[in-house]
Amino acid sequence: MIIVTGGAGMIGSNIVAALNAEGINDILVVDDLTDGHKIANLADLQIADYLDKDDFLARLEDGGLGRIEAVFHQGACSTTTEWNGKFMMEVNYAYSKRLLHACLALRVPFLYASSASVYGGGADFREEPECERPLNVYAYSKKLFDDYVRRTVFDPNHSQINDHSPVAGLRYFNVYGPHEAHKGAMASVAFHLFNQVEQGQNPKLFGAYDGFGPGEQSRDFIHVGDVADVNLWLWKRELSGIFNCGTGRAQPFRTIAETVIGTLGKGQIEFIDFPDHLKGSYQSFTQADMSRLRAAGYNGQFRTVETGVRDYVEWLKAQRSS
């Protein structure tokens, strides 16, 4: 059995889809379905069972789940504007530590979601502690768990120092693509711009801020299908380490808007003032250093914004028409 926590979420459900595409259906999805709208992400997928996140850990720790091939730990509070640190640390840090130790004890490969937000205000996006400057409590919870994994599992050269099982953390950059409608304000810019244009509005981008011109703030945008591919590749090769998961390319938000407009054949970019509540906690530029993943042997190609967003808009159009 393969376990995917956060399996009803965006990245988790796409990992389930990628496993299904390889004929793997013996999958246990773990999630919190308080928001029942997330079942739409699982409706066309094949899984063997479902457990609530609050019931799952005890079952795993007492060995009650049988033989497990791998755990893809994608479950987290991913709301970057959430400032309840007690809640964030319980969900993202304490829960992840328990799950890590259960996997090590059971010798189960453990692949988990980290985040490029750990780099915060930095300008160097390498998987090294000196590059990490989290700007919010979400980013801090992710950095703290990465640091815990470094101390518990790896030596200073990022090699595994225990004889248990592979442990891999993936620092996701700006992920977009299918199965994110439930995320609300935290959904990707591509999703929001698509909806704005479809509702007859102009797509809206931030104006000039932080030394960048209107719409020129740039991020490393990665399609969720490419993210799923990296997860499965690391699992199959039993590799350990903390790896950036981006494309290695920074592209401006303006390119997303232009691709949405071009694909839908309507709309014109409208710039709005940069919101006060994001000042000081916003990453205006990110670009993954992909050297470590490439050195590990990953040769997969990543979609550009132009290609990935066009594919995504076509998928959204098909979903809406059906």
C-alpha positions in Angstrom: 0.0 0.0 0.0 1.1 3.6 -0.7 -0.1 6.4 1.6 -0.7 9.9 0.4 -1.4 12.4 3.2 -3.2 15.5 2.0 -4.4 13.2 -0.8 -7.5 15.2 -1.5 -5.5 18.4 -1.9 -3.9 19.7 -5.1 -0.5 18.1 -5.1 -1.6 15.0 -3.2 -4.4 14.2 -5.7 -2.1 14.7 -8.6 0.4 12.2 -7.0 -2.5 9.8 -6.7 -3.4 10.4 -10.4 0.3 9.8 -11.4 0.3 6.5 -9.4 -3.0 5.5 -11.1 -1.5 6.2 -14.5 1.2 3.6 -13.7 -1.5 1.1 -12.7 -1.1 1.6 -9.0 -4.4 1.7 -7.1 -3.6 0.3 -3.7 -3.5 3.8 -2.2 -4.6 5.0 1.2 -5.6 8.7 1.1 -5.3 10.6 4.4 -6.8 14.0 4.7 -9.2 16.3 6.6 -12.5 16.5 4.6 -14.1 19.1 6.8 -14.3 21.0 3.6 -16.2 18.3 1.6 -15.7 20.2 -1.7 -12.3 18.5 -1.9 -13.8 15.2 -2.9 -14.0 16.6 -6.4 -10.2 16.1 -6.6 -10.7 12.3 -5.8 -13.9 11.6 -7.7 -12.2 10.3 -10.9 -9.3 8.5 -9.1 -8.8 5.0 -7.9 -7.9 4.5 -4.2 -8.2 1.6 -1.8 -9.1 3.4 1.4 -9.4 6.7 3.2 -8.6 7.8 6.7 -9.0 11.1 8.5 -5.7 12.6 9.5 -6.5 12.4 13.2 -7.1 8.6 13.0 -4.2 7.8 10.7 -1.1 8.4 12.9 -2.1 6.1 15.7 -3.0 3.3 13.2 0.4 3.7 11.5 2.4 3.8 14.7 0.8 0.6 16.1 1.5 -1.2 12.8 -2.2 -1.6 12.0 -1.9 -0.6 8.4 0.0 -3.6 7.1 2.8 -3.5 4.6 3.5 0.1 3.3 5.6 0.8 0.3 5.9 4.6 0.7 4.4 7.6 2.4 4.0 10.8 0.3 3.4 13.4 3.1 1.6 16.3 1.4 -0.8 17.2 4.2 -0.2 20.6 5.8 -1.8 24.0 6.5 -0.5 25.8 3.4 -2.2 29.2 4.1 0.8 31.6 4.0 -1.3 34.4 5.5 -2.2 32.3 8.6 -0.5 33.8 11.7 -1.8 31.4 14.3 1.6 29.9 15.1 0.3 27.4 17.6 -2.0 25.8 15.1 0.6 26.0 12.3 3.3 24.3 14.4 1.0 21.5 15.5 -0.2 20.7 12.0 3.0 21.3 10.0 5.8 20.5 12.5 4.7 18.3 15.3 2.5 16.0 13.1 5.3 15.7 10.5 7.8 14.7 13.2 5.6 11.9 14.4 5.0 10.7 10.9 8.8 10.8 10.1 9.7 8.7 13.2 6.9 6.2 12.4 8.3 5.8 8.9 11.9 5.4 10.1 10.8 2.8 12.6 8.8 0.9 10.0 11.6 1.4 7.3 9.1 3.0 5.0 10.3 5.6 2.4 9.1 9.0 3.4 8.7 11.8 0.9 7.4 15.1 2.2 6.4 18.6 1.1 8.7 21.4 2.0 8.4 24.9 0.5 10.4 27.5 -1.4 8.9 30.0 1.1 11.8 29.0 3.5 14.0 31.2 1.3 11.9 34.2 2.1 13.7 37.5 1.6 16.8 35.8 0.4 18.2 36.1 -3.2 20.0 32.7 -3.3 17.7 29.7 -3.7 20.0 26.8 -2.8 19.1 24.1 -0.3 21.5 25.5 2.4 20.7 26.9 5.8 22.5 30.2 5.1 20.0 30.8 2.2 16.9 30.5 4.4 15.1 33.5 5.7 11.4 32.7 6.3 9.1 35.7 6.3 5.9 34.1 7.8 5.0 31.4 10.3 4.1 28.9 7.5 7.6 29.3 6.0 9.1 28.9 9.5 7.2 25.7 10.2 8.6 24.3 6.9 12.1 25.4 7.6 12.0 24.0 11.2 11.0 20.6 9.9 13.7 20.6 7.3 16.2 21.4 10.0 14.8 18.6 12.1 15.2 16.2 9.2 18.8 17.4 8.7 19.7 16.7 12.3 17.8 13.4 12.6 18.4 11.8 9.2 21.3 13.4 7.4 25.0 14.2 7.9 26.5 17.6 6.9 27.0 16.3 3.3 23.2 15.5 3.0 23.9 11.7 3.0 21.7 9.5 5.1 23.3 8.5 8.4 20.7 5.9 9.5 20.0 2.5 8.0 16.2 2.9 8.0 14.6 4.2 4.8 14.9 7.0 2.2 13.8 10.4 3.3 13.3 13.2 0.7 11.9 16.7 1.1 10.8 18.7 -1.9 10.8 22.4 -1.7 7.9 23.3 -4.0 8.1 26.7 -5.7 4.9 28.2 -7.2 2.8 25.3 -8.1 -0.2 25.6 -10.4 -2.5 23.3 -12.3 -5.6 21.0 -11.9 -7.3 20.3 -8.5 -6.8 23.6 -6.7 -10.2 25.1 -6.7 -10.7 24.3 -3.0 -7.7 26.5 -2.1 -9.6 29.8 -2.4 -7.3 32.7 -2.0 -4.3 30.4 -1.9 -5.0 29.0 -5.4 -2.5 30.0 -8.1 -2.5 33.2 -10.0 -3.3 31.3 -13.2 -6.5 30.0 -11.6 -7.6 33.4 -10.3 -6.9 35.2 -13.6 -8.8 32.5 -15.6 -11.8 33.1 -13.4 -11.6 36.8 -13.7 -11.5 36.7 -17.5 -14.3 34.1 -17.7 -16.5 36.4 -15.5 -16.0 39.2 -17.9 -13.4 41.1 -15.9 -9.9 42.1 -16.8 -7.1 40.0 -15.3 -5.6 41.9 -12.3 -1.9 42.0 -11.4 0.0 43.9 -8.8 1.5 47.2 -9.9 5.1 48.3 -9.3 6.6 47.2 -6.0 9.9 46.2 -4.5 11.9 47.5 -7.5 9.8 45.6 -10.0 7.6 47.2 -12.6 3.9 46.5 -12.9 3.3 42.7 -13.3 7.1 42.1 -13.4 7.4 40.4 -10.0 8.7 37.0 -11.0 8.5 33.5 -9.6 9.5 30.0 -10.5 6.2 28.6 -11.6 5.9 24.8 -11.9 3.0 22.7 -13.2 1.6 20.2 -10.7 2.1 17.4 -13.2 5.8 18.0 -13.2 5.8 18.1 -9.4 4.1 14.7 -9.3 6.7 13.3 -11.7 9.6 14.4 -9.5 8.0 12.8 -6.4 7.6 9.4 -8.2 11.1 9.6 -9.6 12.7 10.2 -6.2 10.6 7.4 -4.7 11.5 4.8 -7.3 15.2 5.5 -7.0 15.1 5.5 -3.2 17.0 8.8 -3.0 17.3 10.9 0.2 17.9 14.6 0.6 16.2 18.0 0.5 15.6 19.1 -3.1 14.3 22.2 -4.8 11.3 21.4 -6.9 10.9 24.2 -9.4 11.9 24.7 -13.1 15.0 26.8 -12.6 13.3 29.6 -14.6 11.8 32.8 -13.1 9.0 34.2 -15.2 7.0 37.4 -14.5 3.3 37.2 -13.5 2.6 39.3 -16.6 3.5 36.2 -18.7 0.8 34.2 -16.9 -1.8 36.9 -17.6 -0.8 37.2 -21.3 -1.0 33.4 -21.7 -4.5 33.3 -20.1 -5.6 36.2 -22.3 -4.1 34.6 -25.4 -5.7 31.2 -24.7 -9.2 32.6 -24.0 -9.0 35.2 -26.7 -10.2 38.0 -24.4 -9.2 40.4 -21.6 -6.7 43.1 -21.0 -4.3 43.3 -18.0 -5.3 45.7 -15.3 -2.8 46.7 -12.6 -3.8 47.3 -8.9 -1.9 48.8 -6.0 0.2 46.4 -4.1 -1.7 45.5 -0.9 -0.4 46.8 2.4 -0.9 43.5 4.3 1.6 41.7 2.0 4.4 44.3 2.3 7.4 42.8 4.1 6.2 39.2 3.8 6.1 38.8 0.0 8.6 37.1 -2.2 9.0 39.3 -5.3 11.4 37.0 -7.0 12.1 33.3 -6.8 14.2 31.0 -9.0 15.0 27.4 -8.0 18.6 26.3 -8.1 18.1 22.9 -9.5 21.7 21.7 -9.3 21.1 19.2 -6.5 18.2 17.4 -8.2 20.0 17.4 -11.6 23.1 16.0 -9.9 21.0 13.2 -8.5 20.2 12.2 -12.1 16.8 13.8 -12.8 16.6 14.7 -16.5 12.9 15.4 -16.8 11.9 18.6 -18.6 9.7 21.2 -16.9 6.9 23.0 -18.7 7.3 26.8 -19.3 4.6 29.1 -18.1 3.5 29.6 -21.7 3.0 25.8 -22.2 1.8 24.9 -18.7 -0.7 27.7 -18.3 -2.1 27.1 -21.7 -2.6 23.4 -20.9 -4.2 24.4 -17.6 -6.5 26.9 -19.0 -7.7 24.3 -21.6 -8.3 21.9 -18.7 -10.3 24.5 -16.8 -12.4 25.3 -19.8 -13.1 21.6 -20.3 -14.1 21.2 -16.6 -16.4 24.2 -16.8 -18.1 23.0 -19.9 -18.7 19.5 -18.4 
